[in-house]
């Protein structure tokens, strides 16, 4: 029988004891969200995988020992743990080795398949942008320049850069058939 | 075991793809970013849309790395390309002058640096002409900073590697409001083919 569980119920089940199915559900539910957070803040797939593993271990440790006092706030707890872990990673103070040794073998975390775009279509779509739009999106996404840097290069305002970037992204999404 | 997790099957407040792209670029104000992250940790539908935004960003990065886009770029772009280990071939013909050029199999990025006095220019077009000076294509209203004194143009390396020995003339034009065009600079690229291929298009 299929059991529908919300976050709070999941937390309580894990806290009650050795419920491997509930723990697996926690991993399945939270791993993709943690990984996205990691990609955004660490800009590296391997580092994101490491973050996912580390945050899941920390969360599991907290749930098993009943340290999450408001079970309905599981998502906030995991997000907070992500933020702390990324800060710690940046400071170089890692508990990773110890935690991995303790829990690592238990983690059945599978990476989400990456989305791949039609390269030739994307190239046609990018070439279809206006010159200014093309330069702004490449400066933003490839050079990873800030709006302020792009504005300085083009001699226009940051607000104007934002408008051009947004227009270009909308047009690219439409051209690629992903606009919703 | 399935889940609902507080996650709506259909998100009641889906985050706009543009906002997600700005989030990826770290271009959101801190408070807005925090709120968005809280949403992403309860909504896999918006997470899927963020993955689309990331895929688009990665696609754009890969295209830029391939050097196959014809576009105006910045010095920061060239620095980034060099940091990534890409081989940049760059030609800087003097205004009104010419340069001998080629590309090799090892080159990744092909750049023309066009010096011109851009002060006072209203709208700048780049006209790309054949050896007779007949326009073949035009990049309209290119992004320029009048204080820079030059325009850095990337030619598609894919095109250049396939091109036979030939001459290309680039002209920077100031297009005035009434439609009149004033030449800002002309640059001649004498391309010699160094890769095997047909002698003509």
Boltz contact constraints between the chains, C-beta under 6 A:
constraints:
  - contact:
      token1: [A, 2]
      token2: [B, 2]
      max_distance: 6.0
  - contact:
      token1: [A, 3]
      token2: [B, 1]
      max_distance: 6.0
  - contact:
      token1: [A, 4]
      token2: [B, 4]
      max_distance: 6.0
  - contact:
      token1: [A, 5]
      token2: [B, 3]
      max_distance: 6.0
  - contact:
      token1: [A, 6]
      token2: [B, 4]
      max_distance: 6.0
  - contact:
      token1: [A, 6]
      token2: [B, 6]
      max_distance: 6.0
  - contact:
      token1: [A, 7]
      token2: [B, 5]
      max_distance: 6.0
  - contact:
      token1: [A, 7]
      token2: [B, 6]
      max_distance: 6.0
  - contact:
      token1: [A, 21]
      token2: [B, 1]
      max_distance: 6.0
  - contact:
      token1: [A, 25]
      token2: [B, 1]
      max_distance: 6.0
  - contact:
      token1: [A, 25]
      token2: [B, 3]
      max_distance: 6.0
  - contact:
      token1: [A, 29]
      token2: [B, 3]
      max_distance: 6.0
  - contact:
      token1: [A, 29]
      token2: [B, 5]
      max_distance: 6.0
  - contact:
      token1: [A, 33]
      token2: [B, 41]
      max_distance: 6.0
  - contact:
      token1: [A, 33]
      token2: [B, 47]
      max_distance: 6.0
  - contact:
      token1: [A, 36]
      token2: [B, 47]
      max_distance: 6.0
  - contact:
      token1: [A, 36]
      token2: [B, 50]
      max_distance: 6.0
  - contact:
      token1: [A, 75]
      token2: [B, 41]
      max_distance: 6.0
  - contact:
      token1: [A, 75]
      token2: [B, 42]
      max_distance: 6.0
  - contact:
      token1: [A, 79]
      token2: [B, 37]
      max_distance: 6.0
  - contact:
      token1: [A, 79]
      token2: [B, 41]
      max_distance: 6.0
  - contact:
      token1: [A, 115]
      token2: [B, 51]
      max_distance: 6.0
  - contact:
      token1: [A, 115]
      token2: [B, 55]
      max_distance: 6.0
  - contact:
      token1: [A, 117]
      token2: [B, 55]
      max_distance: 6.0
  - contact:
      token1: [A, 117]
      token2: [B, 59]
      max_distance: 6.0
  - contact:
      token1: [A, 122]
      token2: [B, 59]
      max_distance: 6.0
  - contact:
      token1: [A, 123]
      token2: [B, 63]
      max_distance: 6.0
  - contact:
      token1: [A, 131]
      token2: [B, 139]
      max_distance: 6.0
  - contact:
      token1: [A, 131]
      token2: [B, 141]
      max_distance: 6.0
  - contact:
      token1: [A, 131]
      token2: [B, 142]
      max_distance: 6.0
  - contact:
      token1: [A, 132]
      token2: [B, 143]
      max_distance: 6.0
  - contact:
      token1: [A, 134]
      token2: [B, 71]
      max_distance: 6.0
  - contact:
      token1: [A, 135]
      token2: [B, 71]
      max_distance: 6.0
  - contact:
      token1: [A, 135]
      token2: [B, 72]
      max_distance: 6.0
  - contact:
      token1: [A, 135]
      token2: [B, 143]
      max_distance: 6.0
  - contact:
      token1: [A, 138]
      token2: [B, 64]
      max_distance: 6.0
  - contact:
      token1: [A, 140]
      token2: [B, 25]
      max_distance: 6.0
  - contact:
      token1: [A, 141]
      token2: [B, 57]
      max_distance: 6.0
  - contact:
      token1: [A, 141]
      token2: [B, 60]
      max_distance: 6.0
  - contact:
      token1: [A, 141]
      token2: [B, 61]
      max_distance: 6.0
  - contact:
      token1: [A, 142]
      token2: [B, 61]
      max_distance: 6.0
  - contact:
      token1: [A, 142]
      token2: [B, 64]
      max_distance: 6.0
  - contact:
      token1: [A, 143]
      token2: [B, 76]
      max_distance: 6.0
  - contact:
      token1: [A, 143]
      token2: [B, 77]
      max_distance: 6.0
  - contact:
      token1: [A, 143]
      token2: [B, 80]
      max_distance: 6.0
  - contact:
      token1: [A, 145]
      token2: [B, 76]
      max_distance: 6.0
  - contact:
      token1: [A, 147]
      token2: [B, 27]
      max_distance: 6.0
  - contact:
      token1: [A, 153]
      token2: [B, 74]
      max_distance: 6.0
  - contact:
      token1: [A, 153]
      token2: [B, 145]
      max_distance: 6.0
  - contact:
      token1: [A, 154]
      token2: [B, 143]
      max_distance: 6.0
  - contact:
      token1: [A, 155]
      token2: [B, 145]
      max_distance: 6.0
  - contact:
      token1: [A, 166]
      token2: [B, 18]
      max_distance: 6.0
  - contact:
      token1: [A, 169]
      token2: [B, 18]
      max_distance: 6.0
  - contact:
      token1: [A, 169]
      token2: [B, 21]
      max_distance: 6.0
  - contact:
      token1: [A, 173]
      token2: [B, 17]
      max_distance: 6.0
  - contact:
      token1: [A, 178]
      token2: [B, 52]
      max_distance: 6.0
